[in-house]
Amino acid sequence: MPETAATKPQKQPQKAAKASAKGKGASAPEIAPKAPKKMGAPKGSGSKYTEEIADQICDLVSNGVNLRKVCRMEGMPAWRTVYDWVVARPEFAARLARAREMGYDALAEEALEISNTPVLGQKQVMSDKATYTTVEDMLGHRKLQIETRLKLLACWDPKKYGSKVQLGGDADNPVKIEAEVQAEKLLGAMLKNVELRSQADAHE
């Protein structure tokens, strides 16, 4: 039988990493993407209770600023955090309650100030012939501001700004209940004051 030449063993191909390192234009090794950073609360808005923050919250609320607006201010805790403090700290809950009572009075005084302060604005009047602009007191907007404040006060503090119940009657007549809403009386007086002032300004 004819002898056959023995086949030489083939050389193993060089590692791709070694070849790519020597070759020109080799691509850089891939880098695993970094994990996204955790987003935390803004600086100064943590949930740690401090007397300084508590004083600021109570001071703003006592001046008629609602709590949600306070919590949106820079450096203030979240709204739910404040309520966690109310549950966990009875002394803070009592301070906040007193601040709210003072805030209700501040809103009532603000409504009186609105009724006494004319606000000029432009009003567009359209007719069949032309469209023109007048400058007058924004009476409708002022009425809405006053009415909103007084109705909220009647809900928030009904003993002071809500319904007053009077009982009357005797043995011959059945007892009847008459409910008189103090906030509505105050609103009517304020609106009447606004209208009188507007009429006086129109005659000047």
C-alpha positions as CSV (number, residue, x, y, z in Angstrom):
1,M,0.0,0.0,0.0
2,P,1.3,3.4,-0.9
3,E,2.4,5.4,2.1
4,T,0.6,8.6,2.7
5,A,2.3,11.6,4.2
6,A,1.2,12.3,7.7
7,T,-0.8,15.5,8.0
8,K,0.7,18.1,10.2
9,P,-1.4,19.3,13.0
10,Q,-3.0,22.7,12.3
11,K,-2.0,25.6,14.4
12,Q,-4.6,27.0,16.8
13,P,-5.8,30.4,15.7
14,Q,-4.5,33.2,17.8
15,K,-6.8,34.6,20.3
16,A,-9.0,37.4,19.0
17,A,-8.1,39.6,21.9
18,K,-4.3,39.3,21.1
19,A,-4.8,40.0,17.4
20,S,-7.1,42.9,18.0
21,A,-4.6,44.4,20.4
22,K,-1.8,44.4,17.8
23,G,-4.0,45.4,14.9
24,K,-4.6,49.0,14.0
25,G,-7.9,50.6,14.7
26,A,-8.8,48.1,17.3
27,S,-12.0,48.9,19.2
28,A,-11.8,49.6,22.9
29,P,-13.1,47.0,25.2
30,E,-16.8,47.4,26.2
31,I,-17.5,49.1,29.5
32,A,-20.6,48.0,31.4
33,P,-23.0,50.9,31.9
34,K,-23.1,52.4,35.4
35,A,-26.2,52.0,37.4
36,P,-28.4,55.2,37.6
37,K,-27.9,57.3,40.7
38,K,-30.7,57.2,43.1
39,M,-32.7,60.4,43.2
40,G,-33.1,61.7,46.7
41,A,-35.1,64.6,48.2
42,P,-33.8,68.1,47.6
43,K,-31.3,69.4,50.2
44,G,-33.0,70.8,53.2
45,S,-36.3,68.9,52.6
46,G,-35.6,65.8,54.7
47,S,-38.0,64.3,57.1
48,K,-35.9,65.1,60.2
49,Y,-37.9,67.2,62.8
50,T,-36.3,70.3,64.1
51,E,-37.7,73.1,66.2
52,E,-36.6,75.7,63.7
53,I,-38.6,74.1,60.9
54,A,-41.6,73.6,63.2
55,D,-41.4,77.3,64.2
56,Q,-41.4,78.4,60.5
57,I,-44.3,76.1,59.6
58,C,-46.5,77.4,62.5
59,D,-45.6,81.0,61.8
60,L,-46.6,80.8,58.1
61,V,-49.8,78.9,58.9
62,S,-50.8,81.5,61.6
63,N,-50.5,84.1,58.9
64,G,-53.1,82.4,56.7
65,V,-50.8,80.4,54.4
66,N,-52.2,77.0,53.8
67,L,-50.1,74.0,54.8
68,R,-49.7,72.6,51.3
69,K,-48.3,75.9,50.0
70,V,-45.9,76.0,53.0
71,C,-44.7,72.4,52.2
72,R,-44.0,73.5,48.5
73,M,-41.6,76.1,49.7
74,E,-37.8,75.5,49.4
75,G,-36.3,73.8,52.4
76,M,-39.7,72.7,53.8
77,P,-40.6,69.0,54.5
78,A,-43.2,67.2,52.4
79,W,-46.9,67.6,53.3
80,R,-47.2,63.9,54.5
81,T,-44.1,64.3,56.6
82,V,-45.7,67.1,58.5
83,Y,-48.7,65.0,59.2
84,D,-46.4,62.2,60.4
85,W,-45.0,64.7,62.9
86,V,-48.5,65.6,64.0
87,V,-49.2,62.0,64.8
88,A,-45.8,61.3,66.4
89,R,-45.5,64.6,68.3
90,P,-48.5,65.8,70.3
91,E,-46.8,69.1,71.3
92,F,-46.3,69.9,67.6
93,A,-49.9,68.9,66.8
94,A,-51.1,71.4,69.5
95,R,-48.9,74.2,68.1
96,L,-50.1,73.6,64.6
97,A,-53.8,73.6,65.7
98,R,-53.3,77.0,67.5
99,A,-51.5,78.3,64.4
100,R,-54.4,77.3,62.2
101,E,-56.9,79.1,64.5
102,M,-54.9,82.2,64.1
103,G,-54.7,81.6,60.4
104,Y,-58.5,81.6,60.1
105,D,-58.7,85.0,61.7
106,A,-56.0,86.2,59.3
107,L,-58.1,85.0,56.3
108,A,-61.1,86.8,57.7
109,E,-59.1,90.0,58.0
110,E,-57.8,89.4,54.5
111,A,-61.4,89.2,53.2
112,L,-62.2,92.5,54.9
113,E,-59.1,94.1,53.3
114,I,-60.1,92.8,49.8
115,S,-63.6,94.4,50.3
116,N,-62.0,97.8,51.2
117,T,-59.4,97.8,48.4
118,P,-60.5,98.5,44.8
119,V,-58.6,96.7,42.1
120,L,-58.6,98.3,38.7
121,G,-58.5,96.2,35.6
122,Q,-59.4,96.2,31.9
123,K,-62.7,94.8,30.7
124,Q,-63.4,94.2,27.0
125,V,-66.9,95.2,25.9
126,M,-68.3,94.0,22.6
127,S,-71.3,95.5,20.8
128,D,-72.8,95.3,17.4
129,K,-70.9,98.3,16.1
130,A,-67.6,98.1,17.9
131,T,-65.4,96.6,20.6
132,Y,-63.9,98.8,23.2
133,T,-62.0,98.4,26.5
134,T,-62.9,100.0,29.8
135,V,-61.0,100.4,33.0
136,E,-63.0,99.6,36.1
137,D,-63.0,97.9,39.5
138,M,-62.7,94.1,39.2
139,L,-65.8,93.7,41.4
140,G,-66.7,90.2,40.3
141,H,-63.3,88.9,41.1
142,R,-63.2,90.6,44.5
143,K,-66.6,89.1,45.4
144,L,-65.3,85.6,44.5
145,Q,-62.2,86.1,46.6
146,I,-64.3,87.2,49.6
147,E,-67.0,84.5,49.2
148,T,-64.4,81.7,48.9
149,R,-62.6,82.7,52.0
150,L,-65.7,83.1,54.1
151,K,-67.3,79.8,52.9
152,L,-64.1,77.9,53.7
153,L,-63.9,79.5,57.2
154,A,-67.5,78.4,57.8
155,C,-66.4,74.8,57.1
156,W,-63.0,74.9,58.9
157,D,-64.2,76.7,62.0
158,P,-68.0,76.4,62.2
159,K,-68.2,77.5,65.9
160,K,-66.8,80.9,65.0
161,Y,-67.7,81.4,61.4
162,G,-70.4,78.8,60.7
163,S,-74.0,78.3,61.7
164,K,-75.5,79.7,64.9
165,V,-78.5,77.8,66.2
166,Q,-81.2,79.6,68.2
167,L,-84.0,77.9,70.1
168,G,-87.3,79.6,70.8
169,G,-90.8,78.7,71.9
170,D,-93.0,78.0,74.9
171,A,-95.5,75.5,76.2
172,D,-98.2,76.7,73.8
173,N,-96.0,76.9,70.7
174,P,-93.7,74.1,69.5
175,V,-90.0,74.7,69.8
176,K,-88.6,75.8,66.5
177,I,-85.0,76.0,65.3
178,E,-83.6,78.9,63.3
179,A,-80.2,78.5,61.8
180,E,-78.4,81.7,61.0
181,V,-75.1,81.5,59.1
182,Q,-72.7,84.0,60.4
183,A,-70.3,83.8,57.5
184,E,-73.2,84.6,55.1
185,K,-74.1,87.7,57.1
186,L,-70.5,88.8,57.1
187,L,-70.3,88.2,53.4
188,G,-73.4,90.2,52.7
189,A,-72.1,93.1,54.7
190,M,-68.7,93.0,52.9
191,L,-70.3,92.8,49.4
192,K,-72.6,95.7,50.2
193,N,-69.6,97.7,51.3
194,V,-67.8,96.9,48.0
195,E,-70.8,98.0,45.9
196,L,-71.3,101.2,47.9
197,R,-67.6,102.1,47.4
198,S,-67.8,101.3,43.7
199,Q,-70.9,103.6,43.3
200,A,-69.1,106.4,45.2
201,D,-66.0,106.1,43.0
202,A,-68.2,106.2,39.9
203,H,-69.8,109.5,40.9
204,E,-66.5,111.2,41.7
